[in-house]
Amino acid sequence: MDALGLYDIYGYHHQPFWQTLFFKVGIVVALVIAASVVIWWYTHYLSLRKAPNYWALWQNNLETLRTKKVADVVFYATVAAIIKECAVVKLYASESLTDLELALFLKSGDFPERIRTLGELLERASLYKFDPVQKNSGEQRKEIEHVSEALQLLKQMEQEKQKKPR
């Protein structure tokens, strides 16, 4: 059309498409969509990274207790922390439960006997960790083994649950 020279005569100039409002709004919409896709992808895929190997962490803590000489208060505080974390992560207990409430949850729940006895151990641990006058050093090795066996039982139960087809 410019072959006739009409653009200059009538003051009409063709506006390139990248300067139009439609193009600019389209770019903004495309950027919003791209950002939404990136956020969705991040929340659904990248945030679902492999969970830490709680079993190895707990066994490592028990092995540390088994090999190092620690005070009774530290020993029972660590055992109580392992049992509480295990109950919260694997048995879906509430994090807000106190040690005694968690012990009651473990003892009264529909769990195997080995898991229910963890409640009794947790009661003893909460007693010993807050009352340093009482000594119970002789039973520490037995209690480590008891917690270790209970963790192995929970691990087996979890593996069996994962193997069952839905």
C-alpha positions in Angstrom: 0.0 0.0 0.0 2.8 2.3 0.6 3.7 2.0 -3.1 1.1 4.8 -3.7 2.7 6.9 -1.0 -0.5 7.4 0.9 0.9 6.7 4.3 2.9 10.0 4.4 0.2 12.1 2.8 -2.6 11.2 5.2 -0.5 10.9 8.3 -1.3 7.2 8.7 1.5 5.0 9.8 1.3 1.3 10.2 2.1 0.2 13.8 4.2 -2.9 14.1 2.5 -5.8 15.8 5.0 -5.9 18.8 4.0 -2.4 19.7 0.2 -3.1 19.9 -1.7 -3.4 23.1 -2.9 -6.8 22.1 0.7 -8.1 21.8 1.8 -6.6 25.2 -1.2 -8.1 27.0 -0.5 -11.4 25.3 3.1 -11.4 26.6 1.9 -10.6 30.2 -0.7 -13.4 30.0 2.0 -15.8 28.7 4.4 -14.9 31.5 1.7 -15.4 34.1 0.9 -18.8 32.6 4.5 -19.8 32.5 5.0 -18.7 36.1 2.0 -20.7 37.1 3.3 -23.8 35.4 6.7 -23.4 37.0 5.1 -23.0 40.5 2.8 -26.0 39.9 5.7 -28.1 38.7 7.8 -27.1 41.7 5.1 -28.0 44.2 4.2 -31.3 42.6 7.5 -32.7 41.6 10.5 -30.9 43.1 9.0 -30.6 46.5 8.3 -34.4 46.5 11.9 -35.2 46.9 12.8 -38.5 48.5 11.9 -38.4 52.2 14.9 -38.9 54.6 15.6 -42.4 55.6 14.1 -42.2 59.1 15.0 -45.8 59.7 18.7 -45.2 59.2 18.6 -42.1 61.3 16.9 -43.8 64.2 19.2 -46.8 64.0 22.2 -44.5 63.9 21.0 -42.7 67.1 20.4 -46.0 68.8 23.9 -47.2 67.8 25.4 -44.0 69.1 23.6 -44.6 72.4 24.8 -48.2 72.4 28.5 -47.4 71.8 29.0 -44.1 73.8 28.7 -43.7 77.5 26.1 -41.0 78.1 24.3 -39.8 81.2 21.0 -41.4 82.0 19.1 -38.2 81.4 20.6 -37.8 77.9 20.0 -41.5 77.2 16.3 -41.4 78.1 15.8 -38.0 76.4 17.2 -39.5 73.2 15.1 -42.6 73.4 12.0 -40.6 74.1 12.8 -38.4 71.1 13.3 -41.4 68.8 10.0 -43.0 70.0 8.1 -39.8 69.6 9.4 -39.1 66.1 8.7 -42.6 65.1 5.1 -42.4 66.4 4.6 -39.0 64.6 6.1 -40.1 61.3 5.1 -43.7 61.0 2.0 -44.1 63.2 0.5 -40.7 62.4 0.3 -39.5 66.0 -0.1 -35.8 66.7 3.1 -33.8 67.2 1.4 -31.8 70.0 1.1 -34.9 72.3 3.1 -34.9 75.5 5.3 -37.9 76.2 2.7 -39.4 78.6 -0.2 -38.8 76.1 1.8 -40.4 73.4 2.6 -43.4 75.7 -1.2 -43.7 76.3 -1.8 -43.5 72.5 0.8 -46.3 71.9 -0.5 -48.5 74.7 -4.2 -48.2 73.8 -3.9 -48.2 70.0 -4.6 -51.1 67.7 -0.9 -52.0 67.4 1.1 -55.2 67.7 2.3 -56.0 71.3 5.9 -55.0 70.5 4.7 -51.5 69.5 2.4 -51.2 72.5 5.3 -51.9 74.9 7.0 -48.8 73.4 4.3 -46.8 75.3 5.6 -48.3 78.6 9.2 -47.6 77.7 8.2 -44.0 76.8 6.6 -43.6 80.3 9.7 -44.9 81.9 11.9 -42.7 79.8 9.9 -39.6 80.6 10.2 -40.5 84.3 13.9 -41.0 84.2 14.7 -38.0 82.0 13.0 -35.6 84.4 14.0 -37.3 87.6 17.8 -37.7 87.6 17.8 -39.1 91.1 16.5 -42.5 89.9 19.2 -44.6 88.3 18.4 -47.3 85.7 21.8 -47.8 83.9 21.5 -51.6 84.0 18.5 -51.7 81.7 19.8 -49.3 79.0 21.1 -52.0 76.7 17.9 -54.0 76.9 15.8 -51.0 76.2 18.0 -50.1 73.2 17.4 -53.6 71.8 13.7 -53.3 72.5 13.3 -50.0 70.6 15.5 -51.4 67.8 13.2 -54.5 67.5 10.1 -52.3 67.5 11.6 -50.1 64.8 12.4 -53.2 62.7 8.8 -54.4 63.2 7.4 -51.1 62.0 9.7 -51.2 59.0 8.5 -54.6 58.1 4.8 -53.6 58.5 5.4 -50.6 56.3 7.1 -52.7 53.6 4.3 -55.2 53.6 1.7 -52.4 53.3 3.6 -51.0 50.3 3.7 -54.4 48.6 -0.1 -55.0 48.9 -1.9 -54.1 45.6 -4.6 -51.6 46.0 
